[in-house]
């Protein structure tokens, strides 16, 4: 993967870097989701192999392609 740099007026400047402490074991291999607010990590969470992330729009599109129907159920 190429280094991310900003080029302004012909001069390369390194992009800002956010240093993050992750709560995983040193030999961890996998995916982690970060919740960042105002440049600070609020929390991190490991994703398990059977977990996936997508936008709401993507979820709705997948549901439509599967012809999945969702109905609201009231408990009253």
N, CA and C of each residue as an Amber inpcrd file, in Angstrom:
protein
   228
   0.8510000  -1.1690000   0.0000000   0.0000000   0.0000000   0.0000000
   0.8960000   1.2310000   0.0000000   0.5780000   2.1790000  -0.8540000
   1.3860000   3.3850000  -0.9770000   1.2270000   4.2700000   0.2560000
   2.2690000   4.9810000   0.5660000   2.2330000   5.9180000   1.6840000
   1.2890000   7.0600000   1.3600000   0.4810000   7.4540000   2.3360000
  -0.4490000   8.5590000   2.1250000   0.2460000   9.8590000   2.4810000
   0.3530000  10.7490000   1.5000000   0.9820000  12.0300000   1.7380000
   0.1820000  13.1120000   1.0440000   0.2570000  14.3210000   1.5770000
  -0.3780000  15.4830000   0.9840000   0.6920000  16.2680000   0.2520000
   0.4230000  16.6230000  -1.0050000   1.3750000  17.4160000  -1.7750000
   0.7900000  18.8060000  -1.9560000   1.4750000  19.8080000  -1.4020000
   1.0380000  21.1940000  -1.5260000   2.2100000  22.0180000  -2.0210000
   1.9900000  22.7830000  -3.0750000   3.0180000  23.6480000  -3.6370000
   4.2850000  22.8710000  -3.9570000   4.1260000  21.6210000  -4.4340000
   5.2630000  20.8050000  -4.8250000   6.0280000  20.1780000  -3.6820000
   5.5550000  20.3430000  -2.4470000   6.2440000  19.7940000  -1.2800000
   5.3780000  18.6930000  -0.6800000   5.9950000  17.5390000  -0.4120000
   5.2650000  16.4280000   0.1940000   5.2400000  16.5900000   1.7070000
   4.0530000  16.5150000   2.2690000   3.8740000  16.5890000   3.7200000
   3.1830000  15.3140000   4.1680000   3.6630000  14.6910000   5.2420000
   2.9730000  13.4870000   5.7110000   1.5740000  13.8230000   6.2090000
   0.6360000  12.9160000   5.9650000  -0.7280000  13.0990000   6.4520000
  -0.7420000  12.9840000   7.9670000  -1.7140000  13.6250000   8.6280000
  -1.8230000  13.4980000  10.0830000  -2.0400000  12.0360000  10.4680000
  -1.5030000  11.6440000  11.5890000  -1.6090000  10.2690000  12.0640000
  -2.2980000  10.2680000  13.4140000  -3.2280000   9.3440000  13.5920000
  -3.9160000   9.1740000  14.8670000  -3.3220000   7.9520000  15.5650000
  -2.6280000   8.1530000  16.6730000  -2.0740000   7.0360000  17.4370000
  -3.1910000   6.4060000  18.2490000  -3.2970000   5.0860000  18.1670000
  -4.4060000   4.3710000  18.7900000  -3.8760000   3.2200000  19.6330000
  -4.3690000   3.0990000  20.8490000  -4.1060000   1.9330000  21.6870000
  -5.2900000   0.9950000  21.5330000  -5.0340000  -0.2170000  21.0250000
  -6.0980000  -1.2000000  20.8500000  -6.0690000  -2.1920000  22.0050000
  -7.2440000  -2.6180000  22.4200000  -7.3640000  -3.5730000  23.5190000
  -7.4500000  -4.9920000  22.9570000  -6.3420000  -5.4400000  22.3610000
  -6.2490000  -6.7950000  21.8150000  -4.9300000  -7.4030000  22.2800000
  -4.8430000  -8.7270000  22.2180000  -3.6180000  -9.4180000  22.6030000
  -2.5170000  -9.1300000  21.5870000  -1.2570000  -9.1980000  21.9890000
  -0.1470000  -8.8970000  21.0780000  -0.1120000  -9.7720000  19.8300000
  -0.6020000 -11.0190000  19.9120000  -0.5810000 -11.9090000  18.7530000
  -1.8990000 -11.8780000  17.9670000  -2.7380000 -10.8700000  18.2190000
  -4.0500000 -10.7590000  17.5710000  -3.9100000 -10.5730000  16.0620000
  -4.7320000 -11.2810000  15.3070000  -4.8810000 -11.0810000  13.8690000
  -6.3790000 -11.0010000  13.6120000  -6.8280000  -9.9510000  12.9530000
  -8.2440000  -9.8280000  12.6750000  -8.6420000  -8.4020000  12.3920000
  -9.9350000  -8.1250000  12.5370000 -10.4850000  -6.8150000  12.2310000
 -10.9830000  -6.1560000  13.5040000 -10.8150000  -4.8300000  13.5650000
 -11.2310000  -4.0530000  14.7240000 -11.9980000  -2.8330000  14.2300000
 -13.1110000  -2.5310000  14.8920000 -13.8900000  -1.3280000  14.5820000
 -13.5480000  -0.2720000  15.6190000 -13.2960000   0.9480000  15.1620000
 -12.9800000   2.0540000  16.0640000 -14.1000000   3.0720000  16.0430000
 -14.4720000   3.5800000  17.2120000 -15.4020000   4.6990000  17.3270000
 -14.5540000   5.8960000  17.7240000 -14.4770000   6.8830000  16.8270000
 -13.6090000   8.0460000  17.0340000 -14.4590000   9.2980000  17.1170000
 -14.2340000  10.0980000  18.1390000 -14.8920000  11.4020000  18.2910000
 -13.8290000  12.4530000  18.5480000 -13.8760000  13.5270000  17.7810000
 -12.9370000  14.6370000  17.9480000 -11.4810000  14.1770000  17.9770000
 -11.1590000  13.2220000  17.1060000  -9.7860000  12.7530000  16.9950000
  -9.3370000  11.8090000  18.0880000 -10.2570000  11.3920000  18.9520000
  -9.9140000  10.4720000  20.0410000 -10.7370000   9.2040000  19.9140000
 -10.0920000   8.0770000  20.1670000 -10.7950000   6.7990000  20.1270000
 -11.6440000   6.6700000  21.3820000 -12.9520000   6.5410000  21.1840000
 -13.8870000   6.3860000  22.3010000 -13.9440000   4.9160000  22.7260000
 -13.9630000   4.0070000  21.7460000 -13.9350000   2.5790000  22.0480000
 -13.4680000   1.8160000  20.8150000 -13.0470000   0.5940000  21.0360000
 -12.7040000  -0.3020000  19.9370000 -13.3380000  -1.6470000  20.2160000
 -13.6340000  -2.3660000  19.1460000 -14.2890000  -3.6690000  19.2860000
 -13.7880000  -4.6030000  18.2050000 -13.4180000  -5.8030000  18.6140000
 -12.9850000  -6.8180000  17.6700000 -14.1920000  -7.3480000  16.8990000
 -14.0200000  -7.5300000  15.5930000 -15.0520000  -8.1760000  14.7880000
 -14.7190000  -9.6560000  14.6890000 -15.6990000 -10.4940000  14.9390000
 -15.5050000 -11.9280000  14.8130000 -15.6170000 -12.3300000  13.3420000
 -15.1600000 -13.5280000  13.0220000 -15.1250000 -13.9740000  11.6280000
 -16.4960000 -13.9680000  10.9620000 -17.5680000 -14.1860000  11.7330000
 -18.9020000 -14.2360000  11.1430000 -19.6280000 -12.8900000  11.2030000
 -18.9410000 -11.8240000  11.5720000 -19.5480000 -10.4940000  11.6440000
 -19.0780000  -9.6430000  10.4610000 -20.0070000  -8.8720000   9.9300000
 -19.7160000  -8.0040000   8.7920000 -20.3540000  -6.6470000   9.0310000
 -19.7870000  -5.6180000   8.4160000 -20.3010000  -4.2600000   8.5620000
 -20.7030000  -3.7480000   7.1870000 -21.8580000  -3.0970000   7.1400000
 -22.2790000  -2.4270000   5.9140000 -23.1590000  -1.2400000   6.2920000
 -23.3750000  -0.3760000   5.3320000 -24.2470000   0.7670000   5.5780000
 -25.7010000   0.3040000   5.5890000 -26.5740000   1.1430000   6.1210000
 -28.0010000   0.8220000   6.1170000 -28.5010000   0.6650000   4.6890000
 -28.0380000   1.5330000   3.7890000 -28.4540000   1.4480000   2.3790000
 -28.0540000   0.1040000   1.7770000 -26.8590000  -0.3730000   2.0820000
 -26.4090000  -1.6690000   1.5730000 -27.2410000  -2.7910000   2.1660000
 -27.5570000  -2.7160000   3.4620000 -28.3850000  -3.7340000   4.0960000
 -29.7610000  -3.8020000   3.4420000 -30.3630000  -2.6440000   3.1960000
 -31.6830000  -2.6010000   2.5540000 -31.6050000  -3.1780000   1.1450000
 -30.5470000  -2.8280000   0.4080000 -30.3730000  -3.3590000  -0.9500000
 -30.2360000  -4.8830000  -0.9280000 -29.4620000  -5.4140000   0.0130000
 -29.3120000  -6.8670000   0.1200000 -30.6390000  -7.5240000   0.4720000
 -31.3910000  -6.9120000   1.3840000 -32.6950000  -7.4640000   1.7720000
 -33.6410000  -7.4960000   0.5750000 -33.6370000  -6.4290000  -0.2230000
 -34.5010000  -6.3850000  -1.4150000 -34.0890000  -7.4420000  -2.4310000
 -32.7790000  -7.6120000  -2.6220000 -32.3100000  -8.6190000  -3.5790000
 -32.6910000 -10.0280000  -3.1360000 -32.7790000 -10.2620000  -1.8250000
 -33.1850000 -11.5660000  -1.2920000 -34.7040000 -11.6680000  -1.1940000
 -35.3890000 -10.5840000  -1.5790000 -36.8500000 -10.4940000  -1.4640000
 -37.2970000 -10.7160000  -0.0220000 -36.5200000 -10.1960000   0.8970000
 -36.8260000 -10.2830000   2.3240000 -37.8210000  -9.1920000   2.6740000
 -38.8690000  -9.5520000   3.3880000 -39.8710000  -8.5680000   3.8190000
 -39.7710000  -8.3960000   5.3200000 -39.6750000  -7.1640000   5.7530000
 -39.6260000  -6.8450000   7.1690000 -40.9510000  -6.1960000   7.5580000
 -41.5560000  -6.6730000   8.6320000 -42.8070000  -6.1100000   9.0980000
 -42.6610000  -5.6830000  10.5360000 -43.2360000  -4.5400000  10.8550000
 -43.2030000  -4.0610000  12.2360000 -44.2440000  -4.8200000  13.0320000
 -43.8460000  -5.2740000  14.2220000 -44.7600000  -6.0100000  15.0940000
 -44.9130000  -5.2110000  16.3800000 -46.1610000  -4.9490000  16.7530000
 -46.3900000  -4.2400000  18.0200000 -46.7510000  -5.2540000  19.0960000
 -46.3990000  -4.9160000  20.3140000 -46.6870000  -5.8150000  21.4430000
 -47.9460000  -5.3900000  22.1710000 -48.8740000  -4.7680000  21.4750000
 -50.0480000  -4.2720000  22.1840000 -51.2580000  -4.7650000  21.6490000
